[in-house]
Amino acid sequence: MAELINTTLDMKGHLGDLTLYQRNGKTFVRPAHIRQPRRLSRKQLMQREQLSHNNILWRRLKMSKRVYFEGEKGAYCRFMSVNKMSPVVYLTKEENASRVGLLLPEMVISDGPRPSIGYRLGNVGGEAALLVDLCKEEVGKGELLLYVLRQELVRRSRYGELPQLSIKVETVGIEDVVEVEGGIAMTGERFADAMAGFGLVQVIDGQVGQQRVVTRCTYYERYTTEEALEAAAKSYGGLT
């Protein structure tokens, strides 16, 4: 706080980052805001990091133009609710500002009242495949969509390489699958890609079931360590 002297002006209000006020006939000036970092507890940091990253995943999913989440409070709220159990990844303030996106296992890619479809990564005749618990005739029911998620490293001049997530959606037809014991399969080298993930959603009369991403990608794990937590906390001013 500082006192202004030798002034005859009735000075009150704000001037930039300063607040002017009077007391006992004298004019004083002080900072408009106390600039201190808002420190969080460990639990609060975990909650904020998960919320922030799930928001990024939601934006990436919306960019695919094929969003299927049913809930009384809307698609966004349902997405955030069913993905509360996803792994917590710790990103620094700068990484969050750069919209870093990480491919997480078991990410819920759709949610609705229909029965879920079972699928898993495997091999068919020595070739990488996505094995699906559907018969070939069921492929033609409604619309069968394959969500392809890819973990990419994008070079930013200021921060070097940062991980980003892309999500694309393909329509699956009968010609894209082969019959195998217990169901069908889609084959190809991409199903062996350690930086890719997949989700399969069947849309019938506008409704879907809850489907999750399957992936071999473990890149996200480097953001779940104690070192990553400490780096994130430091970038926000530390923990309480």
C-alpha positions in Angstrom: 0.0 0.0 0.0 1.3 3.5 -0.8 0.0 7.0 -0.1 -0.3 9.6 -2.7 0.6 13.1 -1.5 0.3 16.6 -2.9 -2.8 15.8 -4.9 -6.1 17.7 -4.8 -7.9 15.1 -7.0 -10.7 12.9 -5.7 -9.1 9.7 -7.0 -11.0 6.4 -6.6 -11.3 3.4 -8.8 -8.9 1.3 -10.9 -5.8 2.3 -12.9 -4.4 -0.7 -14.8 -3.4 -3.2 -12.1 -3.8 -0.7 -9.3 -6.7 0.2 -7.1 -7.1 3.8 -5.9 -9.1 4.5 -2.8 -9.4 7.1 0.0 -9.2 6.8 3.7 -9.4 9.7 6.3 -9.1 12.2 3.5 -6.0 10.6 2.0 -5.6 8.8 -1.3 -3.9 5.4 -1.3 -2.9 2.9 -4.0 -2.5 -0.8 -3.8 -2.3 -3.7 -6.3 -5.7 -4.7 -7.7 -5.0 -8.3 -7.3 -2.8 -10.3 -5.0 -0.7 -12.3 -7.5 0.0 -15.6 -5.8 -0.1 -19.1 -7.4 -3.2 -21.1 -6.4 -1.6 -24.2 -5.0 -3.5 -27.4 -4.9 -3.4 -30.6 -2.9 -2.3 -33.8 -4.5 -5.9 -35.0 -4.8 -7.0 -31.7 -6.3 -4.2 -31.8 -8.9 -5.2 -35.4 -9.9 -8.8 -34.3 -10.3 -7.9 -31.2 -12.3 -5.4 -33.1 -14.6 -8.0 -35.8 -15.4 -10.7 -33.3 -16.1 -8.4 -31.2 -18.3 -7.1 -34.2 -20.3 -10.6 -35.7 -20.7 -11.7 -32.3 -22.1 -9.0 -32.6 -24.7 -10.1 -36.2 -25.6 -13.7 -34.9 -26.0 -12.6 -32.2 -28.4 -10.7 -34.8 -30.5 -13.7 -37.1 -30.5 -16.0 -34.2 -31.6 -13.7 -33.5 -34.5 -14.5 -37.0 -35.9 -18.1 -35.8 -36.4 -19.4 -39.2 -35.1 -20.3 -38.7 -31.4 -22.7 -41.2 -29.7 -23.3 -40.6 -26.0 -26.7 -40.7 -24.5 -27.5 -39.1 -21.1 -30.0 -36.7 -19.5 -27.4 -33.9 -19.2 -26.1 -34.3 -22.8 -23.3 -36.0 -24.7 -20.5 -34.0 -23.1 -21.5 -34.7 -19.5 -22.0 -38.4 -20.3 -18.6 -38.7 -21.9 -16.9 -37.0 -18.9 -18.9 -39.2 -16.5 -18.1 -42.6 -18.0 -14.4 -41.7 -18.5 -13.8 -40.9 -14.8 -12.0 -44.2 -14.3 -9.5 -43.5 -17.1 -5.8 -43.4 -16.1 -4.7 -40.0 -14.7 -2.0 -38.4 -16.8 0.0 -35.5 -15.5 0.7 -32.6 -18.0 2.5 -29.4 -17.3 0.8 -26.0 -17.7 2.5 -25.6 -21.0 1.5 -29.1 -22.3 -2.1 -28.5 -21.3 -2.0 -25.1 -23.2 -0.7 -27.0 -26.2 -3.6 -29.4 -26.1 -1.5 -32.5 -25.5 -3.6 -35.6 -26.1 -2.7 -39.1 -25.0 -4.1 -42.4 -26.2 -5.5 -44.2 -23.2 -6.6 -47.8 -22.9 -10.2 -48.5 -22.1 -11.3 -45.0 -23.1 -15.1 -45.1 -23.6 -15.7 -44.1 -27.3 -19.6 -44.5 -27.2 -22.3 -45.0 -24.7 -26.0 -46.0 -25.0 -28.6 -48.6 -24.2 -27.7 -51.2 -26.8 -25.7 -54.3 -25.8 -21.9 -53.8 -26.0 -19.9 -55.6 -28.8 -16.9 -57.6 -27.6 -13.7 -57.2 -29.5 -9.9 -57.6 -28.9 -6.6 -57.3 -30.7 -5.1 -60.6 -31.9 -3.9 -62.5 -34.9 -5.5 -64.5 -37.7 -3.3 -66.7 -39.8 -0.2 -64.9 -38.6 -1.7 -61.5 -39.5 -2.6 -58.8 -36.9 -6.3 -58.5 -36.5 -9.2 -57.0 -34.6 -11.3 -60.0 -33.5 -15.0 -59.2 -33.1 -17.9 -61.1 -31.4 -20.3 -60.7 -34.2 -21.4 -63.0 -37.0 -20.9 -61.8 -40.6 -24.7 -61.3 -41.1 -24.8 -58.8 -38.2 -22.3 -56.5 -40.0 -25.1 -55.3 -42.3 -27.4 -54.3 -39.4 -27.5 -50.6 -39.1 -24.0 -49.0 -39.5 -20.8 -50.5 -38.2 -18.1 -47.8 -37.5 -14.4 -48.4 -36.8 -12.8 -45.6 -34.7 -9.1 -45.4 -35.4 -7.1 -43.5 -32.8 -3.5 -42.6 -33.4 -0.8 -41.3 -31.1 1.3 -38.8 -33.0 4.3 -36.8 -32.0 4.1 -33.3 -33.5 7.1 -31.0 -33.5 6.5 -27.5 -31.9 9.3 -25.0 -32.4 9.1 -23.9 -28.8 8.6 -27.2 -26.9 10.1 -29.8 -29.3 7.9 -32.8 -30.0 4.6 -33.1 -28.2 2.1 -36.0 -28.3 -1.2 -35.3 -30.0 -4.2 -37.6 -30.6 -6.1 -38.0 -33.9 -9.4 -39.8 -34.2 -10.8 -40.9 -37.6 -13.9 -43.0 -38.3 -14.4 -45.6 -41.0 -17.5 -47.4 -42.1 -17.1 -51.2 -42.0 -18.8 -53.3 -44.7 -19.2 -57.1 -45.2 -16.3 -57.0 -47.6 -14.0 -55.7 -44.9 -14.3 -58.7 -42.6 -13.5 -62.4 -42.6 -15.2 -65.1 -40.7 -13.2 -66.8 -37.9 -14.1 -69.2 -35.1 -16.4 -67.4 -32.7 -17.1 -64.3 -34.9 -15.4 -62.1 -37.5 -12.1 -60.3 -37.9 -10.6 -57.3 -39.6 -7.0 -57.8 -40.5 -4.1 -55.6 -41.5 -0.7 -54.2 -40.3 -2.4 -51.3 -38.5 -3.8 -53.6 -35.9 -0.2 -54.3 -34.8 0.7 -50.6 -34.6 1.9 -49.8 -31.1 0.8 -46.2 -31.5 -2.8 -46.9 -32.6 -6.0 -47.8 -30.9 -9.4 -49.0 -32.1 -13.1 -48.8 -31.1 -16.0 -50.5 -32.9 -19.5 -49.0 -32.7 -22.6 -50.4 -34.2 -25.4 -47.8 -34.7 -28.9 -49.2 -35.1 -31.8 -46.8 -35.3 -29.6 -44.1 -33.9 -28.7 -46.1 -30.8 -25.4 -47.6 -29.7 -23.9 -49.6 -26.8 -21.0 -48.7 -24.5 -17.7 -49.4 -26.4 -14.2 -48.9 -25.3 -10.8 -48.5 -27.0 -8.5 -51.4 -27.3 -4.8 -50.6 -27.9 -1.2 -51.8 -27.6 -0.1 -48.2 -27.0 1.7 -47.6 -23.7 3.1 -44.2 -24.5 0.8 -42.5 -22.0 2.6 -44.4 -19.1 5.5 -41.9 -19.0 2.9 -39.3 -18.0 1.6 -41.3 -15.0 4.9 -41.4 -13.0 5.7 -39.6 -9.8 8.2 -37.5 -11.8 5.4 -36.4 -14.2 3.2 -35.5 -11.2 6.0 -33.4 -9.7 6.7 -31.6 -13.0 3.0 -30.8 -13.5 2.7 -29.5 -9.9 5.8 -27.4 -10.2 4.5 -25.7 -13.4 1.4 -24.6 -11.5 3.3 -23.3 -8.4 3.7 -26.5 -6.4 1.4 -28.5 -4.1 0.1 -27.5 -0.7 
